[in-house]
Amino acid sequence: MKKLIIILLLTINIFAYAQKCNYLIAVNAEHVKQTGKFKLLIKNKDDRSFKIRKEVNFCNMRVTELELYNEKTQSFEAFSLAKKDVDCFTYKDKSVSLKPGQTYIYDVNIKSDFEVVQSNKFFEAFNDRKYRFKISFSLDSYDECGDSNTLITDWIYKN
């Protein structure tokens, strides 16, 4: 009987941690060159609610890839990312519940975030250059979304 209960508890834990959140993301970056800001939309396509972060900024966001456009080769080439320590001890991360069918819009200020995570004046120094980047951040809790907890955007283009 004890073995049956242990097996049942292990099975429940496997299913509880194997769940995924079903969402759709879209980026509106039409004004990123002028303002340094873009909108990141996330829509809950699941039949249940799950928690997401209330805001996206340098404390919970990572620039995972950055590529500069090379005019000679007419292609994007990887740009090395700076490794900076960012002080987020005073940052209070808040979350909201995203209900089924609901869309939440993040206003991401990549200009100020690049200054923190990449280098000062990065946005201005590369203002006339084409580049693209991807960002990632965790939705909220691994308990709710399992492996689908980490959101990675498609390429976001500047210029």
Secondary structure, DSSP 8 states (H G I E B T S, - for coil): -HHHHHHHHHHHHHHHHS----EEEEEE-TTHHHHSEEEEEEEE-SSS-EEEES---TTTEEEEEEEEEETTTTEEEE----------TT----EEEE-TT-EEEEEEEHHHHHHHHT-TTHHHHTTTS-EEEEEEEE-S-HHHHGGGGEEE---EEE-
